[in-house]
């Protein structure tokens, strides 16, 4: 079986608010030193799959910089192996911005044919999990399937977020519904597909000619294959999370701090590879405390960090307290500041004595009530929070904001601080 692995990494991550405004969702930092894209990339190489193409679209720059030529994942290899980046481009005929997941593959059909693989493994670039894809590929081959979808059971109240399917005793998919309002089945697609290459290419050609299609796997391609009768569901029993919302991102980060987390980052038999900077070890100086937390290389802690995840280069000064929070690269928490239930992006400066994410008021954010409503305050990249500011819950502090962007140093729960227009 000759396998080409395609990772769909063009997502905008709009439900991640300002975390996804300047970067693709797969480039969002996670678990301190990693980025979300590291998980599917590492799963692939740990499964001995070295022929990989990553399809980018939305703000790909930080993602591409992180992946480089693939050396952290041992993907700096001679063709046909190695890492390739497929970006949308304008051509003389049918090349343009990707209209959907199926269209992304259709526009790259020439590259897919040139790879001369008989099997396509298609992955989402924005999920957190560990999986040996070799078991999935064997299942696909044994069933003689045209399509195999990796599936897992989700809670009944979550079925509206996924493609839900019904299967028979032989795991053949008998019914598929994309994000149904109600469903008796709880078997959800994980966004992991195995296709026979020639079969999919033929189907993509037909879909491209269908003016009624939105050119999406879940809405168009999979329902059609289910009707044709050769679609199977591969049951996955491990840990898998879509960190597509602020709440799920924060919860998944906090779960890492448990004694036996569902995602074991310390498994020597299944290493999650990433691009790491050369930084000094973590240093905790008196009276600093690091309690039930993850601190990455280069962190300097003189304050108190409780139940939190710190990316490389974070500094917590004397008297500062960080609790139940995610703090990204090179952010500085100055003396006596308090950070509670927050997500802070990179290179932020939290001024002395700031109280961030405080109070019992859980008013949803006025600007983004659908995305920021669970009590978590978010601060954008390179924001400077002025000394003495008091900022409530469900607040949004936009990237690069400064003292002059504040009307007052007290921001009530649900409030937003945005850059004032220049001039």
C-alpha positions, 0 to 999 in steps of 0.5 A: 500500500503506497500512502500519501498523507494530506493534512488539511491545515487551512482553518481560520479558527474563528471560534478561538477569537483573537487567538486565531485572528493572526494565525491558522488554527493549526499554528495555535500554541498548545501544551506549552512548547507545542503547536496543534499541527505537531499532533497529526504530523507526529502521528504520521511519522510515528506511523511510518508515513513520510510522504506528507503534504500540508494544505494551507490557506488562512494566514499560513505564515507562522504555520509555515515558519514552524514546519520549515522543511520538516526536520523536527519530524524527520521529514527533510527527505528526498522526494517522493518522501518528505514534507510538501506545502500546498497553498492555493494559487491563482491560475489561468483556469480553475485555481483559486481560493479553496471553496471547501475541503473537497475543492482543496483536494480537487485543485491539487489533483495534479499533485495527487496524481503525480504522487502515484499513491494508491491510498490517501490518508486525509487528516485535519490539522487542528485536533489533539490526539495520538493515533497509530494510522497503520491500524486504520489503513489495515482496516480499510484494506481488509474491508475492501472499502472505497472510504473509511472514516475514523469515528468515536462516540461523543456525548449526545449533547455534542452530536450537532457539532459533528458528522454523525453516522449509523453503522451495521454489524460489519461497521459499514456506514448505513447513514450519515448526517452532517451536524444534525440537530438531533440524532439517536446515534452518537458515532461522530466523524473525527475528520480522519479519512482513508480513500482509494486514490483513483476512486476519490479523484473520479468523485472530485471531478464529478463534484467540481461540475455540480453547481449545487455542491458546496464542495465539502466532504461532510456535506457532499462527498461522504453522503454520496459514498455512503449511498454507493455502499462502500463506506466503513467506520473505523472505531477509535478508542483513544483520546481525541479532542477538537480544541475549536472553541475557547472553552475546549482549548482551556479545558483541554489545557487544564486536563494536561495537569491531571495525575493521569491525563488522557493525553500522555505527553511523556510517552517515550514510545509515541513522542510528539515532535516539535520545533524547539528553540534553544533556551535555558532550563526552567528556573524557580527562585525564592519565594517562587512556587510552581504548583501542579503546572507545566513550565516550558524551557526558558521560564523564570518564576519568582511568583506563584503559579498554580494549575497553569500551563506556561510556554517557553520564556514566560516570566512571573515576577515576585508577588505575582499569582497565575492561577488556572491559566494558559500563558504563551511564549515570552509573556511577562507577569510583573510584580504583584499582578494576579492572572486568574482563568485567562488565556494570554497570547505571546509577548504580552506585558501584564503590568505591576498590580494588574488584576486580570480575570477577577470577580464573580460576574460572568456576563458574556463578552459584548463583542463575541458573546458566542465565543467568550462566555464561560468566564475566561478572559483572553489577551491578544499577542503583544498587548500591554496591560497598564499597571493597576488595571482591573479586568473582569471575566469574559473580557477581550484585550486585543493584540498590541493594545497600549495604555492609550487604548484604555478609557479607564483602568477598570474593565468590567466583565464582558468588556473589550479593549481595542486599538484606537484608530491612529490619527 
